[in-house]
Amino acid sequence: MKRYILFVLLGWMMMSAWALPNKPSLGNARIIVLANNLENFYYNYDESSRPSYNTDAGREAKANKIVQMMLASGADIFAFCEVEAKPITLQYLVQKLNTAAGGDDYAAVEDGIDVETDSYDNAIKSGFVYKKATVEPYGNDVAATNVSYYKNTMRIQAWTEKATGERFTLSMNHFKAMSDESSKAKRVDNATWLMNGLSNSSKVKDPDILIMGDLNAQMDEDCITVIQNKGYVEQLIRFDANAYSYVYYGSNELIDHAFANSTMADQITGAAVWHTNTSTYYSDRYSDHDAVMVGLCLGKDATPFDNVDVTEPAQKILRDGQVIIIRGEGEYTITGVRLK
């Protein structure tokens, strides 16, 4: 009888478990970055009309699905938007994540954002969670803009890969929602503010820049052109011309993005949308947006040194404290990164 009950319980757990789709391939990445709009994830759900749940059980159910996704992703850095702008919310999520992982593996980046002490009273924010064994924040989590509402939803954080000491800059964003035609101009403002923030050396601690987030804009919008005109390339489209992250009345839309400047793009091994939500029933989702994943091999380049004809004469020079190998028309670092 006990064995029968055990089988019934196991069967119920398997039937009730939320089934995630297979993860996309990201090549030979050493670091994985995952970005996702969490659709108004609140700890203090009773202080806002934004969350779709109004009980502790509802909050826990959503958090459990998010944690399941995080663990299954194997990501090292998580960048979230539409999160309640209080410290406790990501701390609560990290606590559940660490419990599920069976250790103290993850932490949330402290950003000083708290709507109770914030004079602009922003309700939601973008924030970061990371795996402590593989990466660590470099410098502070700063606002890309000081414009009132968006200073909490447009953030910049640099990261160090512990194994190599390599760094890059990640900006997580949430642009103006697609509410009406006039919202397009506001998203152009968002993009302009972001480009200004990313050109500020006091905010950007490494020149290799990855822009992610819910930009609420498809590729043909003017705000995307603003970003592209600064040399950033959409990595999801680079690896999949048919990528989409959101379904609106049956129409597949790419409104969550991953843009990289040229030096960052050379270190990206793959980028893809993981259909964690649009591929399942609404009742099983934790958000209305899919997760976006980017694989990084920091310090590497799309043209590795071992693909060069080593029989060609070469010379070695020292430039700005770095050893440079000149072979033919190409210049390479001693680790194989092509400079030109």
Secondary structure in CASP SS format (residue, H / E / C, confidence):
PFRMAT SS
TARGET T0000
AUTHOR 0000-0000-0000
METHOD secondary structure of the structure
MODEL  1
M C 1.00
K H 1.00
R H 1.00
Y H 1.00
I H 1.00
L H 1.00
F H 1.00
V H 1.00
L H 1.00
L H 1.00
G H 1.00
W H 1.00
M H 1.00
M H 1.00
M H 1.00
S H 1.00
A C 1.00
W C 1.00
A C 1.00
L C 1.00
P C 1.00
N C 1.00
K C 1.00
P C 1.00
S C 1.00
L C 1.00
G C 1.00
N C 1.00
A C 1.00
R C 1.00
I E 1.00
I E 1.00
V E 1.00
L E 1.00
A E 1.00
N E 1.00
N E 1.00
L E 1.00
E E 1.00
N E 1.00
F E 1.00
Y C 1.00
Y C 1.00
N C 1.00
Y H 1.00
D H 1.00
E H 1.00
S C 1.00
S C 1.00
R C 1.00
P C 1.00
S C 1.00
Y C 1.00
N C 1.00
T C 1.00
D H 1.00
A H 1.00
G H 1.00
R H 1.00
E H 1.00
A H 1.00
K H 1.00
A H 1.00
N H 1.00
K H 1.00
I H 1.00
V H 1.00
Q H 1.00
M H 1.00
M H 1.00
L H 1.00
A H 1.00
S H 1.00
G C 1.00
A C 1.00
D C 1.00
I E 1.00
F E 1.00
A E 1.00
F E 1.00
C E 1.00
E E 1.00
V E 1.00
E E 1.00
A C 1.00
K C 1.00
P H 1.00
I H 1.00
T H 1.00
L H 1.00
Q H 1.00
Y H 1.00
L H 1.00
V H 1.00
Q H 1.00
K H 1.00
L H 1.00
N H 1.00
T H 1.00
A H 1.00
A H 1.00
G C 1.00
G C 1.00
D C 1.00
D C 1.00
Y E 1.00
A E 1.00
A E 1.00
V C 1.00
E C 1.00
D C 1.00
G C 1.00
I C 1.00
D C 1.00
V C 1.00
E C 1.00
T C 1.00
D C 1.00
S C 1.00
Y C 1.00
D C 1.00
N C 1.00
A C 1.00
I E 1.00
K E 1.00
S E 1.00
G E 1.00
F E 1.00
V E 1.00
Y E 1.00
K E 1.00
K C 1.00
A C 1.00
T C 1.00
V E 1.00
E E 1.00
P E 1.00
Y E 1.00
G E 1.00
N E 1.00
D E 1.00
V E 1.00
A E 1.00
A C 1.00
T C 1.00
N C 1.00
V C 1.00
S C 1.00
Y H 1.00
Y H 1.00
K H 1.00
N C 1.00
T C 1.00
M E 1.00
R E 1.00
I E 1.00
Q E 1.00
A E 1.00
W E 1.00
T E 1.00
E E 1.00
K C 1.00
A C 1.00
T C 1.00
G C 1.00
E C 1.00
R E 1.00
F E 1.00
T E 1.00
L E 1.00
S E 1.00
M E 1.00
N E 1.00
H E 1.00
F C 1.00
K C 1.00
A C 1.00
M C 1.00
S C 1.00
D C 1.00
E C 1.00
S C 1.00
S H 1.00
K H 1.00
A H 1.00
K H 1.00
R H 1.00
V H 1.00
D H 1.00
N H 1.00
A H 1.00
T H 1.00
W H 1.00
L H 1.00
M H 1.00
N H 1.00
G H 1.00
L H 1.00
S C 1.00
N C 1.00
S C 1.00
S C 1.00
K C 1.00
V C 1.00
K C 1.00
D C 1.00
P C 1.00
D C 1.00
I E 1.00
L E 1.00
I E 1.00
M E 1.00
G E 1.00
D E 1.00
L C 1.00
N C 1.00
A C 1.00
Q C 1.00
M C 1.00
D C 1.00
E C 1.00
D H 1.00
C H 1.00
I H 1.00
T H 1.00
V H 1.00
I H 1.00
Q H 1.00
N C 1.00
K C 1.00
G C 1.00
Y C 1.00
V E 1.00
E E 1.00
Q H 1.00
L H 1.00
I H 1.00
R H 1.00
F H 1.00
D C 1.00
A C 1.00
N C 1.00
A C 1.00
Y C 1.00
S C 1.00
Y E 1.00
V E 1.00
Y E 1.00
Y C 1.00
G C 1.00
S E 1.00
N E 1.00
E E 1.00
L C 1.00
I C 1.00
D E 1.00
H E 1.00
A E 1.00
F E 1.00
A E 1.00
N C 1.00
S H 1.00
T H 1.00
M H 1.00
A H 1.00
D C 1.00
Q C 1.00
I E 1.00
T E 1.00
G E 1.00
A E 1.00
A E 1.00
V E 1.00
W E 1.00
H C 1.00
T C 1.00
N C 1.00
T C 1.00
S C 1.00
T C 1.00
Y C 1.00
Y H 1.00
S H 1.00
D H 1.00
R C 1.00
Y C 1.00
S C 1.00
D C 1.00
H C 1.00
D C 1.00
A E 1.00
V E 1.00
M E 1.00
V E 1.00
G E 1.00
L E 1.00
C C 1.00
L C 1.00
G C 1.00
K C 1.00
D C 1.00
A C 1.00
T C 1.00
P C 1.00
F H 1.00
D H 1.00
N H 1.00
V C 1.00
D C 1.00
V C 1.00
T C 1.00
E C 1.00
P C 1.00
A E 1.00
Q E 1.00
K E 1.00
I E 1.00
L E 1.00
R E 1.00
D C 1.00
G C 1.00
Q E 1.00
V E 1.00
I E 1.00
I E 1.00
I E 1.00
R E 1.00
G C 1.00
E C 1.00
G E 1.00
E E 1.00
Y E 1.00
T E 1.00
I C 1.00
T C 1.00
G C 1.00
V C 1.00
R E 1.00
L C 1.00
K C 1.00
END
